[in-house]
Amino acid sequence: MLYRENGQFKTNYRADQQIFPILQDRIAIGALLVFAFAVVPLIAPEYLFRAILIPFLILSLAALGLNILVGYCGQISLGTGAFMAIGAYAAYNFQVRIPGMPLIVSLLLGGATATLVGVLFGIPSLRIKGLYLAVATLAAQFFTDWAFLRIKWFTNDSASGSVSVAGLQVFGLPIETPAQKYLFCLAFVAVFALLAKNLVRSHIGREWMAIRDMDVAAAVIGIRPVYAKLSAFAVSSFIVGVAGALWGFVHLGSWEPAAFSIDRSFQLLFMVIIGGLGSIMGSFFGAAFIVVLPIFLNQFLP
């Protein structure tokens, strides 16, 4: 709205395929990253880290994963909280059952476990769509709630049903202070946002959007609906699973299945809708709205 691409000519394919083809966009994103990585950890108070910034980053990552499925591929899902729970509990089990397991590897394996379950619950998308698919994914939410409450193995035989992690370290460096946790989450979000931006610009991203706009026409021109839909469920579940592991390990530290209830699923869906379907940046705007608005209303309204 404030500037245009007019006058910024491309002279080679590399320039034409840039993630941010407009110079002003590149400057703004670069300045934002420098501010987020270098300035915010020095000036932000502890309350801002714990109450706003860390939840915002992790929920932005989860909304980003959901946006790939709902916004880019057009497959509705109401089980996002379940895939966050799977990522968190899987990462916890990898961490406590395998001695010396690196934290980052545990988080990524939690995402991989969520990917397997996401593909399993994504199989109904090959035959149904719309409200019926939403109900099918809702089954994942209720199933995981029941499993993590009733099957004690997932919680390492915890009598209370809750689990906790402590002493987080990455490459020998502790992650204890709010600023350290913020930087750890920010690094994950920056990497996954870059990967997602590149992915939706690739051929698989174009296949997702073709399936979203008209799946029958997409199949006629040679796009495989099975591959496109299940790959969207896989990528989305992986990102959401990593976000769930970060939510449990970094933000909560100690959690129970209620931390990933159906309310979380609807909250993430509202973030995607408010921020904009099919928009990487919209995931961050939606998360900011959902996280900041309740705090703003509590602070400034009587």
C-alpha positions as CSV (number, residue, x, y, z in Angstrom):
1,M,0.0,0.0,0.0
2,L,2.8,2.4,0.8
3,Y,5.2,1.5,-2.0
4,R,5.3,-0.5,-5.3
5,E,7.6,-2.6,-7.3
6,N,7.7,-0.1,-10.1
7,G,11.2,0.7,-11.3
8,Q,12.8,-2.3,-9.6
9,F,13.8,-4.3,-12.7
10,K,15.1,-7.9,-12.7
11,T,18.0,-8.7,-14.9
12,N,18.5,-12.4,-14.1
13,Y,16.5,-15.4,-12.8
14,R,18.1,-15.3,-9.4
15,A,16.7,-11.8,-8.8
16,D,13.3,-12.8,-10.1
17,Q,13.1,-15.7,-7.8
18,Q,14.0,-13.9,-4.6
19,I,11.8,-14.5,-1.5
20,F,11.4,-10.8,-1.1
21,P,11.6,-9.2,-4.6
22,I,10.9,-5.7,-3.4
23,L,13.9,-3.8,-1.9
24,Q,11.8,-2.2,0.8
25,D,10.6,-5.6,1.9
26,R,14.1,-6.9,2.3
27,I,15.2,-3.8,4.3
28,A,12.1,-4.1,6.6
29,I,12.6,-7.8,7.2
30,G,16.3,-7.4,7.8
31,A,15.7,-4.5,10.3
32,L,13.0,-6.5,12.1
33,L,15.3,-9.5,12.5
34,V,18.1,-7.4,13.8
35,F,15.8,-5.7,16.2
36,A,14.3,-9.0,17.4
37,F,17.6,-10.8,17.8
38,A,19.9,-8.0,19.1
39,V,17.8,-5.3,20.7
40,V,14.7,-7.0,22.3
41,P,16.8,-9.3,24.6
42,L,18.6,-6.2,26.0
43,I,15.6,-4.0,26.7
44,A,12.5,-6.2,27.3
45,P,11.5,-6.9,30.9
46,E,10.9,-10.4,32.2
47,Y,7.1,-10.0,32.1
48,L,7.2,-9.2,28.4
49,F,9.1,-12.3,27.7
50,R,7.0,-14.7,29.7
51,A,3.5,-13.2,29.1
52,I,3.7,-12.0,25.5
53,L,6.8,-12.7,23.4
54,I,7.5,-16.4,24.0
55,P,3.8,-17.4,23.7
56,F,3.5,-15.2,20.6
57,L,6.4,-16.9,18.9
58,I,5.4,-20.4,19.7
59,L,1.7,-19.9,18.7
60,S,2.9,-18.1,15.6
61,L,4.8,-21.2,14.6
62,A,1.8,-23.4,15.3
63,A,-0.4,-21.1,13.3
64,L,2.1,-21.2,10.5
65,G,1.8,-25.0,10.4
66,L,-1.9,-24.9,10.4
67,N,-2.0,-22.2,7.7
68,I,-0.2,-24.6,5.3
69,L,-2.9,-27.1,5.7
70,V,-6.0,-24.8,5.9
71,G,-4.8,-21.7,4.0
72,Y,-2.7,-23.2,1.2
73,C,-4.2,-26.7,0.8
74,G,-7.8,-25.9,1.8
75,Q,-8.1,-28.9,4.2
76,I,-9.9,-27.9,7.3
77,S,-8.6,-29.2,10.6
78,L,-9.9,-29.0,14.2
79,G,-7.3,-31.2,15.7
80,T,-4.3,-28.9,15.9
81,G,-4.1,-29.1,19.7
82,A,-3.8,-32.8,19.4
83,F,-0.8,-32.6,17.1
84,M,0.8,-30.1,19.5
85,A,0.2,-32.6,22.3
86,I,1.7,-35.4,20.3
87,G,4.8,-33.3,19.6
88,A,5.2,-32.3,23.2
89,Y,4.7,-35.8,24.7
90,A,6.8,-37.5,22.0
91,A,9.7,-35.1,22.6
92,Y,9.4,-35.6,26.4
93,N,9.6,-39.4,26.0
94,F,12.6,-39.1,23.7
95,Q,14.3,-36.8,26.2
96,V,13.7,-38.9,29.3
97,R,14.1,-42.4,27.8
98,I,17.2,-41.9,25.7
99,P,20.2,-40.8,27.8
100,G,22.1,-37.9,26.4
101,M,19.5,-37.0,23.7
102,P,20.1,-33.4,22.5
103,L,17.3,-31.0,23.1
104,I,16.9,-29.9,19.4
105,V,16.9,-33.5,18.2
106,S,14.1,-34.3,20.8
107,L,12.0,-31.4,19.5
108,L,12.5,-32.4,15.9
109,L,11.7,-36.1,16.7
110,G,8.5,-34.9,18.4
111,G,7.6,-33.1,15.2
112,A,8.3,-36.3,13.2
113,T,6.0,-38.3,15.5
114,A,3.3,-35.7,15.0
115,T,3.9,-36.1,11.2
116,L,3.2,-39.8,11.3
117,V,-0.1,-39.3,13.3
118,G,-1.1,-36.4,11.1
119,V,-0.7,-38.4,7.9
120,L,-2.8,-41.2,9.5
121,F,-5.6,-38.8,10.4
122,G,-5.2,-37.1,7.0
123,I,-6.1,-40.2,5.1
124,P,-9.9,-39.4,5.4
125,S,-9.2,-36.2,3.4
126,L,-8.8,-38.3,0.3
127,R,-12.5,-39.1,0.4
128,I,-14.2,-36.3,2.4
129,K,-13.9,-32.6,2.7
130,G,-15.4,-29.5,4.4
131,L,-17.4,-30.1,7.6
132,Y,-17.0,-33.9,7.4
133,L,-13.2,-33.6,7.3
134,A,-13.3,-31.2,10.3
135,V,-15.2,-33.8,12.3
136,A,-12.7,-36.4,11.3
137,T,-9.8,-34.3,12.5
138,L,-11.7,-33.5,15.6
139,A,-11.6,-37.2,16.4
140,A,-7.8,-36.8,16.7
141,Q,-8.3,-34.3,19.5
142,F,-10.5,-36.5,21.6
143,F,-8.4,-39.5,21.0
144,T,-5.2,-37.9,22.1
145,D,-6.9,-36.4,25.2
146,W,-8.0,-39.8,26.2
147,A,-4.7,-41.5,25.4
148,F,-2.5,-39.1,27.4
149,L,-4.8,-39.2,30.3
150,R,-5.3,-43.0,30.4
151,I,-2.1,-44.5,29.1
152,K,0.5,-44.0,31.8
153,W,3.5,-44.9,29.6
154,F,3.2,-41.5,27.7
155,T,3.7,-39.7,31.0
156,N,6.5,-41.9,32.2
157,D,4.1,-43.5,34.8
158,S,3.4,-40.2,36.5
159,A,0.8,-40.5,39.1
160,S,-0.6,-37.1,38.6
161,G,-0.7,-37.3,34.8
162,S,1.5,-34.3,34.4
163,V,5.1,-34.2,33.2
164,S,7.9,-31.7,33.6
165,V,11.3,-30.9,32.1
166,A,14.2,-28.9,33.5
167,G,17.8,-28.1,32.9
168,L,17.4,-27.4,29.2
169,Q,20.7,-27.1,27.3
170,V,21.8,-26.6,23.7
171,F,25.4,-27.3,22.8
172,G,26.3,-27.1,26.5
173,L,24.6,-23.6,26.9
174,P,21.8,-23.4,29.4
175,I,18.3,-22.2,28.5
176,E,17.1,-20.9,31.8
177,T,16.4,-17.1,31.6
178,P,13.5,-15.7,29.8
179,A,15.8,-13.9,27.3
180,Q,17.5,-17.2,26.5
181,K,14.2,-19.0,26.0
182,Y,13.0,-16.1,23.8
183,L,16.1,-16.4,21.5
184,F,15.8,-20.1,21.3
185,C,12.1,-19.9,20.2
186,L,12.9,-17.0,17.9
187,A,15.6,-19.0,16.1
188,F,13.1,-21.9,15.5
189,V,10.4,-19.5,14.2
190,A,12.8,-17.7,11.9
191,V,14.1,-21.0,10.4
192,F,10.7,-22.6,10.0
193,A,9.2,-19.4,8.5
194,L,11.9,-19.3,5.9
195,L,11.4,-23.0,5.1
196,A,7.6,-22.5,4.8
197,K,8.0,-19.4,2.6
198,N,10.2,-21.3,0.2
199,L,8.0,-24.4,0.3
200,V,4.8,-22.6,-0.7
201,R,6.7,-21.0,-3.6
202,S,7.9,-24.4,-4.9
203,H,6.1,-26.9,-7.1
204,I,4.5,-28.6,-4.0
205,G,3.1,-25.3,-2.8
206,R,1.5,-24.7,-6.2
207,E,0.0,-28.2,-6.1
208,W,-1.5,-27.4,-2.7
209,M,-3.0,-24.2,-4.0
210,A,-4.4,-26.0,-7.1
211,I,-6.0,-28.6,-4.8
212,R,-7.4,-25.8,-2.6
213,D,-9.0,-23.9,-5.6
214,M,-10.4,-26.9,-7.5
215,D,-9.3,-30.4,-6.8
216,V,-11.0,-32.0,-9.8
217,A,-9.3,-29.6,-12.2
218,A,-6.0,-30.2,-10.5
219,A,-6.3,-33.9,-10.9
220,V,-7.2,-33.4,-14.6
221,I,-3.9,-31.5,-15.3
222,G,-1.8,-34.2,-13.6
223,I,-1.6,-33.3,-9.9
224,R,-1.9,-36.2,-7.6
225,P,-4.5,-35.4,-4.9
226,V,-3.3,-38.2,-2.6
227,Y,0.3,-36.9,-2.6
228,A,-0.7,-33.2,-2.3
229,K,-3.2,-33.6,0.5
230,L,-1.1,-36.1,2.6
231,S,2.1,-34.0,2.1
232,A,0.2,-30.9,3.4
233,F,-0.9,-32.9,6.4
234,A,2.6,-34.1,7.0
235,V,4.3,-30.7,6.8
236,S,1.6,-29.0,8.8
237,S,1.7,-31.7,11.5
238,F,5.5,-31.5,11.7
239,I,5.6,-27.8,12.3
240,V,2.7,-27.9,14.8
241,G,4.4,-30.8,16.6
242,V,7.6,-28.8,17.0
243,A,5.5,-25.9,18.2
244,G,3.8,-28.1,20.8
245,A,7.2,-29.4,22.0
246,L,8.4,-25.8,22.4
247,W,5.2,-24.9,24.2
248,G,5.7,-27.7,26.7
249,F,9.5,-27.6,27.1
250,V,10.2,-23.8,26.9
251,H,7.0,-22.0,27.8
252,L,5.3,-24.3,30.4
253,G,8.1,-26.5,31.7
254,S,5.4,-28.7,33.3
255,W,2.1,-29.6,31.6
256,E,-0.8,-32.0,31.4
257,P,-3.1,-32.9,28.6
258,A,-5.4,-30.0,29.4
259,A,-2.7,-27.7,28.1
260,F,-3.5,-28.9,24.5
261,S,-7.3,-29.1,24.7
262,I,-9.8,-28.4,22.0
263,D,-9.7,-24.7,23.0
264,R,-6.1,-24.6,21.7
265,S,-7.3,-26.0,18.4
266,F,-10.0,-23.3,18.0
267,Q,-7.6,-20.6,19.1
268,L,-5.1,-21.5,16.4
269,L,-7.8,-21.8,13.8
270,F,-9.0,-18.3,14.7
271,M,-5.4,-17.0,14.4
272,V,-5.2,-18.3,10.8
273,I,-8.6,-16.9,9.9
274,I,-7.9,-13.5,11.5
275,G,-4.4,-13.1,10.1
276,G,-5.4,-14.3,6.6
277,L,-5.7,-17.7,5.0
278,G,-2.8,-18.6,2.7
279,S,-0.4,-15.9,4.2
280,I,2.8,-16.6,6.0
281,M,2.8,-13.1,7.5
282,G,-0.8,-13.5,8.4
283,S,0.0,-16.3,10.9
284,F,2.1,-13.8,12.9
285,F,-0.6,-11.1,12.7
286,G,-3.3,-13.5,13.9
287,A,-1.1,-14.8,16.7
288,A,-0.3,-11.2,17.8
289,F,-4.0,-10.4,17.9
290,I,-5.0,-13.4,19.9
291,V,-2.1,-13.2,22.4
292,V,-2.0,-9.4,22.9
293,L,-5.7,-8.5,22.8
294,P,-6.7,-10.3,26.1
295,I,-3.8,-8.7,27.9
296,F,-4.7,-5.3,26.5
297,L,-8.3,-5.6,27.5
298,N,-7.4,-6.7,31.1
299,Q,-4.9,-3.9,31.5
300,F,-6.7,-0.9,30.0
301,L,-10.4,-1.7,30.4
302,P,-12.2,-1.4,33.7
